[in-house]
């Protein structure tokens, strides 16, 4: 096989979670007396952590750290109430993960979602999958695309970086993979278009879960 390990982004890659994130964020904006956004627009607001989500949704947050902190705190409460209302694995994802495990592939998750929610989502939606590591954003590492967390995972796995694939759906994921010297694989069923993935370093593009499985298992 081309790879000994695969590290996956979570939202937009393994998990169709946009609506739950959007609803929680819009609830916060409504509470704050701010305009809300259509769910589809959240495809371009998410991907770089909760703080950046609100910085994009409310540009005034960039100059007002207390406003951003308030939005983030409110989001944690709002999302904790309904993070699994509408979210679900993309069709075929669980079967693909099972096939990777059957071939003794090491698989992990690396997300910019807060670590608490990353672990809750993985345990709930992929509880039968023995991931080697599940890592969300915490104070331990800077957010992706900083490659520190990805490099740490490679060290923990004891696998050469050029034998690791990183799979994601945004420019943040592709930049992370490039920065960590992983193979960057972009998937187009998530939040961003193929053109963005290619522009930021995707070495392979997969349009379906079956294409991804075929490539990883080749």
Order of alpha helices (4+ residues) and beta strands (2+ residues): beta-beta-alpha-alpha-alpha-beta-alpha-beta-alpha-beta-alpha-beta-alpha-beta-alpha-beta-alpha
